[in-house]
């Protein structure tokens, strides 16, 4: 069962931008705090201004004002969390801090390591990476449970670590879960929409390739895209005078929903994510998705039934064309897509979390 009246420490290296990995850690922290637990959050740095629109009901302990190295910070955090009942860690190197607390400061805490990303460095063979892999596999003996955010990532981590991994899927924000809108496809303009933190391997070029491929085939085709990330900048410059391509900048949840409502299709081009909640967000607003290659997306998308998925560019263009051109197909896919949100409810999240703590305390 989800614990109550316990001392819980949650560790994440940087709290800088409001992206889904961070949002889920904040959501989990608020949930555990609401169960009357004594909860503290530890990080290297925290940029408060980035989180003004989200409720945070727990204390965040940041070391950003300290003129010390991250290695020293790790040991300080390890000392501060030594009396915890549970330690939940996110990204590297915080899992090292949790184990240091056990080894050096005799912590009796149960350690949960929640992974949101495939550990790409395991595919490299530099001396530093080899050393990190060695120590990471060594500390696994002190970690009690590893969890992932998708079945795909669970399988990958089990192959890498040779360790059982449990799944804790993300939960949708209530604005998406409670959405009761009405979609009239025949009244929609031909709009493509996409949003992300556009970093390397998010494959943003595919979105613009799709637009270029279809702009002369679809009347008054428009592309709306959330502007955030280095990879988007060249396209911002290239298309700055194109009135049919709209760069929104950073947008809030209401603006996301507004744009999904008026768009005929959402494009998901990424080839690196282990789970991209925006697919579920889009489908919850009844907007069909065209996804490229992501193996975990098959957990959500039933191809040609509730959305589309392919690892072929021509098919990506073709699916996008068909969903824009055929209102009947768009409506059929839309009606199937909307049901996916039920799987990412608060109830299901808490049910999975219950199972994790039950296993942890056997």
N, C-alpha and C positions, 0 to 999 in steps of 0.2 A: 504493500500500500504506500501511497505518497506520504512521506513522513510529516509529522507535526511536532512542534516544540523541540526541534533539534537545531544544532549549530551547523550551518551550511555555508561553505565558501565556494564561490564561482569565479573562475579565472579565464580571462581572455586578454591577449596581448595589447590590442589597440581598439579603443572605442572612438572612432573618428567619423565614420559616415554611416548613415542609416540604410544598411543593406540587410538582406534577409538573414544571413548568418548572425549578425548582431541583433536584429529584431527578435530572432528566436531565443537567443540567450537572455535578452531582456524580458521576453514573454515568460520564459521558464522561471526566471528570478522573481518576477512579480507573482507568479502562481505559487511558488514555494513560500514566499513571504506572506501571502494571504492565508497560508495554512499555519500561521503563528510560529514559523521558524525564525530563528535569529540568523539572518542572512547578510553576508558581506560579499561585495564584488571587488575583485582586484585586477588591475591592469597597469601597463606601463604608462599609458597616456589616455586622457579622456577629454574630448572636445565637446563641452556641454552645449554649445550653440547649435550643434548639428542635431540635437535631440530635444529641441524645444517643443515639438509637436507630439511627443510621446510621453506617456505616463511612466515614471520611474519611482517605485515605492520602496527602494532599498538604498543602502549607502554604497557609493562607488569610491573605492580607495585607489587613487592614482599616484604614480611615482614620477609624473612628468615634471614636477617642479623641483625634483631632487637632481642635483648635478652628479649623478652616479651612473655607472654602467648597467646595462641590462643584466649582466651576470650577477652583480651585487644585488640588483633588484630581485632576481629570482630567489636568492638566499633569504632576503628580507621577507618576501612573500611566503616562502616556505616556513619561516619561523612564525609569522603572524597567523598562519592557518593551522598550526600544529594541534590545536584543541578542537578542531572541527569534527563533527560526526560524519559528515559527507563532504567530499570535494568533487566538484564537477568542473572539468577542464575542457577548453575549446582548442584553439590552434596551438601549434608549436610556437614557443618552447615551454608553454605553461604546464604541460604534462610532466616536464622535468621538475618543476617547482613542487608539484604534488608528491612526487616520489622522494625528492630531497627531504620533504617534511617528514615522511615516514622513516627514512634511513637515518638522518642526522638528528631529527628533533622528536623521534619516537611517537609520531602521530599514529593514532589508531583509526583514523578516518577510512571510510570506504571511498574508493576513487572511481569516478565515472569519467570516461574520456569520450566526448561526443564529437564525432568527425562530420564535417560538412563538405569536405573537398577530398578528391583523390590526391594522395601524396605523390605529386609529380616527380619529386626529387628521387624517388626510388628507381626511376628510369635513367638516372645519370650515374656516372662512375668516377667522379672526381674524388680525391683523397678526403676532402671535407665531408662530402656526401656519404662516402663509405663509413667514415667515423660516426656520423650522425645516425646512420642506419644501425650500426653496431650497438650504440648506446640506447637507441630507441627500442630495439628488440630486447635489450637487457632489462630495461625498466618495466617492460610488460609484465614481468613476474610480480611486480608490486601494484599493478593496476587491476582493479576488481572486475570492471565491466567496460567493454568498448561498445559504443552505439554509433549508428550511422543514420543518415536522413533518407536513405532509399535502399531498396533491395539490391540494386546494381552496385552501390558503394559497399554494402555488406559483403557481397561476393568478392569484390576486389580486395577489400581489407583482409578478409579471411585467407585469401591466397597469399597476400603479402606477409601477414603477421602469424599465420597458422594459429589463429585464435578465434574463438566463437564471437560473433558480433550480432548484436540485437538492433532492431530498426525502430526509430522514433521519427515518424514523418512530421514535417512542419504542420502548423495550423494556420488556416487562413485568417486574416483580419476580419473582424465582425462585419465591416462594411461590405465585404464580398460574400460572407456566409449568409447574411440577412438580405441580400439583394433581391428585390421584388419587381424589377423593371420589366418593361414590355418591349420586345424587339420586332420592328416591322421592316423586314429586309428590303421590300420594294420601295421604301421611302429613304433608304440610306444612299449616300453618295459613294463613289468608288474610292474608298479610303483604305490604305494600308497603314497599320500602326505597329510600332515596336518600341520597347524601352528596356534599358539595362544600364549597368555600369560598363561602358564600352572599353574594355581592356584587351590585351593581346589574347588571341584564340577565341574571342567572342564572335569572330567571323562576320563582323559588321559589313564587310564589302559585299556579302551575298545579298543583303537587303537592297543595296543600290544597284547591284546587277539585276535583281528581279524587277526593280522599277524601270530600269533602262530597257529590259527585255519586253516589258508589257505596256509601256507608255503610249506606243502607237497602235496597240491592239485594244486597249480599254479606254473608252471615252472619259475625258476629264479625270484621269487617274491622279490621285494625290497620295503623298507619303508624309506621315506625321511621325516624328521620332524624338524621343527624349534625349536631349543633349547633355551627356555627362561622360567623361573619359577621354583619354588621349587619342584613342583610335578613331574617334569621330571627327577630330579637328580637320584632317585633310578634306573630308567630305563637306564639312561646314564651309570651308573656303571655296571648294569647287562648285557648290550648288547655292551659294549665297544669293544669287540673282534669280534663282528658279522659284517662282511663286507657287508652284505645285508641291514643293518640298518644304515642310514646316519643321523647324528645329525649336522645340519647346523649352529647353533648359530643364532645370530641376523642377519636378512637379509633385504635388501632394496626392493623397489617395483619391480625393474627390475629382481632381483633374484626370487621374488615371481612368477612373470609372467613366467620366464624361467622354473621354476619347475612345474608350473601348465600346461604349454604347453607339457611337456614331461611325464606327469603323466596320467594314465588311470582313476584315481578316487581320489576324495578328501573326507576325513573322517571328520565329524563334530560330536564329542562325547558329547559335553557339555550339562548339565542338568540345568544350572542356568541363562543363558543369556536371556535378553529380546529382543535383536536383535544382531546378529553376522554378520557383513558386509562381512566377509570372504566367506560366502556362496554365496553371490551375486558376489563377486570378482571371485570366482572359476567358477561360471556359465558363467560369462562374457567372460572368456577365454575358454569357451566351455567344461569345465571339469565337468563331472557328480559328484554329491554330494550324499553321504549317511549320513543322519542326524539322530541322536538319540534323540527322545522324546521331544525336544524343541517345546512347543505349538505354539510359534510365527512363527516358520519355515514353518508352514502350509500356512502362508501368501505369501510365496515365492515358496515353493515346491508343485507341483501337483504330488502326489505319482505315480511313475512308468511312468510318462509322461516327466517331465523335470529334474527329479532327484528322490531320494528315501527318505522316512522318516518312522521311526518305533520306537516303545518303547519296542521292543523285541530283545534280543541279538541274538537269532538264525536267525531272519530275517535280522538283521544287517550284520551278517556273510554271509548269503545267498545272499543278494543284492550285497555285495562287490564281492563275488565269481562270480556271474553272469555277472557283469559289467566288470570284468577283463577277463573272459573266452570268452564272446561273443562280437566280434568286431561289429557285426551288431546292437546289442542292445546298445552298447556304442555309436555308431555313431548316432543312432536314438535319444537317450536321449540327447546327445551333441547338436544336431541341434535344439532341443527344448529349451535347457538350455540357450543358448546364448542370447535369446530375452529378458530375465529378466532384463538385464542391462538398458534397455530403461526406465524402471519405476523409476530408481534411478539416473536420469539425473540432471544436474544443472538447467535446465528449470523447471522440476517438483518441485525441492526443492524451487526455488524462487516463484513459483506459490503458493505452500503451505504456504510459509512465508508471502506472500502478504495477504492471507486469514486471517492469525493469527493477523496481524497488523490491518486489516480492522475491525475484531471483537473487538480487543482491544480498538479501538478508536471510537466505536459506541456510 
